[in-house]
Every structure is written in structure tokens, then in C-alpha cells.
Amino acid sequence: MGPFNMPWMTFSAFIVIGVSIAVSIIWAINDIKKDPDNDRVTERRK
Amino acid sequence: MSLISSCIIVLVLYLSVLIGIGIWSVKKTKSAEDFILGGRSFGPWVTALSFIAVYFSSVLIIGGGAFGFKFGMGTIWIGAINVLVGCTLCWIVLGKRVRLFTERMGVNTISGFFAKRYQSPAAGIFSALIVFLFLIIYNVSVVKGMANSFEVLMDMPYWAGVMISGLVIVFYVALGGYKAVVWTGLIQAWVMIFSLLLLTFRTVGAVGGLSAGMKKLGDIGPGYVNTPGVWGWAGLVSFCLVVSLGVWGMPQLLIRFYSIKESKTFRLGTVIVTVGASIAVLPYLNGAFARILIPALDNPDLAIPQLSRLVLSPWGAAILLAGVIAAGMSTFAGVLIIISSSLVRDVYRNGLGKKLTGAQEIMANRIVSASVGIIALLIAMKPPALILVLTGFAWAVIASTNLWPLLFGLYWKGASRMGAFASMIAGSATAIIWTWLKKPFGIHGFIAGTSVSFIVILVVSLVKRWTPPPQLIEKIWGEE
């Protein structure tokens, strides 16, 4: 049994939501790094 | 104060704001592009939240609660997959690319994208007609959800609920176009989020907390807390796919991508849409707990309205009603603008080659959106019974038509004109026939339709090779 008396399989739905949020943040950070217009990254590349 | 008085005050305030936005948007709508796309000027918050508002209609709140009540807590997986596939991955895979390509091609609708990408006006017209027909069906089910809530919470006749909610939407869409749809969507998303959080907070309190609620639900039947529980894997997985992957072919949601201001907007937008969409699990969770609080309920569609009467104060129930209405209105409005632009721009102007000035196109869009809205309202007066079955049907056909031609068109230069057109016809026909045959082997029409559509576009494109003209390839893919 998982947290809140939920079977793990049911509770995993909340884990999927957490993973989705993490994926969106990581994707956004990667996208900033890839963007040549991003000043800080361009500075670092120089 | 009584429930009905609270509802009237909240709704009058809320509907006045929407009408005000409609009137304000008229002044901001100066061209047909403004009416259809709002001039590609929207930032991350407004785009992401209006995406949520259009995605999660009153069907989610009312129908999701019904599913939770019938099948138990395992249905929260539907909300979780909505977040991951329907929002996060949809924004990452389609967002930037759809915006970039539609801007480079100078098109404003998904049907226009097909016509130009595949150099096939027939594909554009076919897609526009499917969108037109099946989104009306979808809109009827959305209006029904709103009117049912008026019935239960305000003891209002069904027809009055249809008319009040429907006519306000038709008014602000026909006047303000896409700008009105997006800005009202922003407000509607906040109302939905707030009302669902409020309901969940009170429901969880009423069952004695999350752990105690789960224990009580498990005592009623272990199937109500397990996954897949009483529904079974086939039903749960196929429904998750329909309402999550199906989004990828839905023009009323894709339009958010090409109306966005700039590519950078997708970064914050993707995070906002993911976090905001997490509310999608709440109707299922509340519906499941309604089984503890209202065990004798006959009609699962009434789980959320009855629950709100039980656990919320009159003001709280009024806010929830506003949330349900908001969810329905934003979806109805988003669909209306897509139908009018598909008919006026894709079928009449581009398909039939009729010339329209900017002012004439705005007027034509206003007339079409008002007429289609009123037709949907009239149909909704005596609607078919099962909301979610109808919605699943409409989504299955639209997604089976658009999904793969869109994805292949964006990511594979070799996707051919004939492959796309054949895929659209085969996918939509399969989805219709499959649903008409009452879903053989328990497989949803969406799965059957999109599978056939995928195979057809791949095989036909490989067998009969075709690529877009070099100048179009240069224009679309050139700067990658």
C-alpha cells in the first residue's frame, strides 16, 4: 500500500504528474540553452 | 443567502465580465487575422491557461466526476495522462513547430496547413468539413453539460440553461473573435481551477481526509481504490489515449500554438500548462469520494453537482457552477471560432476561390459563428443522452482525420499529398464505421481510426513518392 492508503498503482498517477512538471521544466531550460539569442549562453560560448 | 440567490449573483457578475470582454475585443479586431488568430500576439500565461480552459470542458468536470463515481479512484490516471500526453508532450512535440511552420506558410488554420503543406486544396476542404460536422456534435455535448448543472444547482429548466450559457458565448465570439475567446478563456481557467480546488478541499474534509477517504472507499469495494479497478485495463487505457493523444489533432487546441507571440513563449507556457492542467485529476477524485458521501446516487452524471450541494456553502456551490459553466463556455467558444474560420477561410475563400475583403471576411466569420452557435444550441435542446460517448465519438473522428497528417507533415518531408489525403479519408471512415459497429473487440474508434490513418500515410507515402516543391521546402524547412 502506498501513501494515503492508496495502492501504489493508483498513487503512481500523482508521480506521473510530478514527472510531467519536471519534464516541462527541463525542456524549458534546455530550450533556453539552445537559443542563440540567449545572452548569458552566448556570453559563455564566447 | 439561498443557493439560488448566490448562483444568480455570481453568474450575473461572471457573465457581465465575459460580455464586457466581447465588447472590448470588437475595438481590437481590425482584420480577419485579428478575428481568427488575434494577430499572433499572446504571451505564455494567457495562451497556456486558455489552452487548459478549452481542453477541459464541462464534460471533464461533470463526466469526469461520473467516471470517478462509477469506476473509482483508478480513473485519476485519465487526468494524469491528460497532463503528460495531452499537455506537456503535446506542447513540446507540436508547439514550436506548428507555430513556425504556420507562420512561414502564412496559414491560420489547421485545414489551411494541410492545403499548403500537401499542396492539396481537397485535403484542406475535407479536413475543414470534418472539423465543422464533428465539432458541432462536440459542442452539443458541451452545452448539455452546462445546462445540466443549471438544472441541478439552480432548479432551472434545462432549456433556460442552454439559452443563457449559449447566447452569451455566441454574443462574445461573434463580436470579439479569437481575442475575446482567449481573454475570456484566461478568466474561465482561473474560475475552473479555483472552483475545483475548493470542491476538492471540502470533499476531502467531508470524508475525513485523504487516507480515511481511501480506506472508506476500499471498504465499499477494493475495485474502487485499485487501478484499473472495476473498469479494467482495456477501458481505462483506451479512454486515456482518446482524451490525451486525441488532443494532438484538435484544431481548437492547436490554434493556441500559432497564435502565440514568439517561440520563446513556449518555455514558460509549457511549464504553466503542465502545472495548471494538474487539476484534471480532481473531478475523478471527487467523483470517487462521492460514492462514500452519496451512496444512493442513481445517475453518475449528477455526482459533482450533488456533491457540491452537499459539501459546499451556497457561495461555494455558486462558484462551482460558474466553474462548470466556465469550462463549457471556453470550449464552446474555442470550437465556434474554429468552425467559422474553417468554413469561411478554408472552404469558401481558399477552397472555392471566392474573394473577400478584410471587412467582408470578418462579417462572414461573425455570421457563421453566430449561426453555427445557434444551430448547436437548438440541437442541444433535445440532445442524445450520453455526453461522454458523443464526445469520444467526435474526438475519434477529428483526431483520426488530422493527427497523423499533421505530425508527418511537420516532421517528414517525404509525407506525400496522396498519403495524407488517403490517410484522412481512411482514418475518419474507420473511426465512424468502428463506432457504428459498437467498437468491436472493445477497441475505441479513436484507436482503430488513428492506427489505420498511420499505416495509410506511411505506406502510401513510401509507395508513391512525392515531396513538396523545392521553394516550399526551402520556405518551411530552410532555416532549420
HADDOCK unambig.tbl for C-alpha pairs under 7 A between the chains (distance, minus, plus):
assign (segid A and resid 4 and name CA) (segid B and resid 210 and name CA) 6.02 0.50 0.50
assign (segid A and resid 4 and name CA) (segid B and resid 211 and name CA) 4.14 0.50 0.50
assign (segid A and resid 5 and name CA) (segid B and resid 211 and name CA) 5.23 0.50 0.50
assign (segid A and resid 5 and name CA) (segid B and resid 214 and name CA) 5.82 0.50 0.50
assign (segid A and resid 5 and name CA) (segid B and resid 215 and name CA) 6.31 0.50 0.50
assign (segid A and resid 6 and name CA) (segid B and resid 214 and name CA) 6.50 0.50 0.50
assign (segid A and resid 6 and name CA) (segid B and resid 225 and name CA) 6.82 0.50 0.50
assign (segid A and resid 7 and name CA) (segid B and resid 226 and name CA) 6.14 0.50 0.50
assign (segid A and resid 9 and name CA) (segid B and resid 227 and name CA) 5.91 0.50 0.50
assign (segid A and resid 10 and name CA) (segid B and resid 74 and name CA) 5.60 0.50 0.50
assign (segid A and resid 10 and name CA) (segid B and resid 226 and name CA) 6.09 0.50 0.50
assign (segid A and resid 10 and name CA) (segid B and resid 227 and name CA) 5.39 0.50 0.50
assign (segid A and resid 13 and name CA) (segid B and resid 76 and name CA) 6.59 0.50 0.50
assign (segid A and resid 13 and name CA) (segid B and resid 77 and name CA) 5.18 0.50 0.50
assign (segid A and resid 13 and name CA) (segid B and resid 80 and name CA) 5.50 0.50 0.50
assign (segid A and resid 14 and name CA) (segid B and resid 80 and name CA) 6.85 0.50 0.50
assign (segid A and resid 16 and name CA) (segid B and resid 80 and name CA) 6.19 0.50 0.50
assign (segid A and resid 17 and name CA) (segid B and resid 80 and name CA) 5.60 0.50 0.50
assign (segid A and resid 17 and name CA) (segid B and resid 83 and name CA) 6.55 0.50 0.50
assign (segid A and resid 17 and name CA) (segid B and resid 84 and name CA) 6.74 0.50 0.50
assign (segid A and resid 17 and name CA) (segid B and resid 278 and name CA) 6.77 0.50 0.50
assign (segid A and resid 20 and name CA) (segid B and resid 83 and name CA) 6.97 0.50 0.50
assign (segid A and resid 20 and name CA) (segid B and resid 84 and name CA) 5.26 0.50 0.50
assign (segid A and resid 20 and name CA) (segid B and resid 88 and name CA) 6.38 0.50 0.50
assign (segid A and resid 20 and name CA) (segid B and resid 274 and name CA) 6.77 0.50 0.50
assign (segid A and resid 21 and name CA) (segid B and resid 271 and name CA) 6.60 0.50 0.50
assign (segid A and resid 21 and name CA) (segid B and resid 274 and name CA) 5.86 0.50 0.50
assign (segid A and resid 21 and name CA) (segid B and resid 275 and name CA) 6.31 0.50 0.50
assign (segid A and resid 24 and name CA) (segid B and resid 88 and name CA) 6.21 0.50 0.50
assign (segid A and resid 24 and name CA) (segid B and resid 270 and name CA) 5.92 0.50 0.50
assign (segid A and resid 24 and name CA) (segid B and resid 271 and name CA) 5.20 0.50 0.50
assign (segid A and resid 25 and name CA) (segid B and resid 271 and name CA) 6.00 0.50 0.50
assign (segid A and resid 28 and name CA) (segid B and resid 267 and name CA) 4.55 0.50 0.50
assign (segid A and resid 28 and name CA) (segid B and resid 268 and name CA) 6.96 0.50 0.50
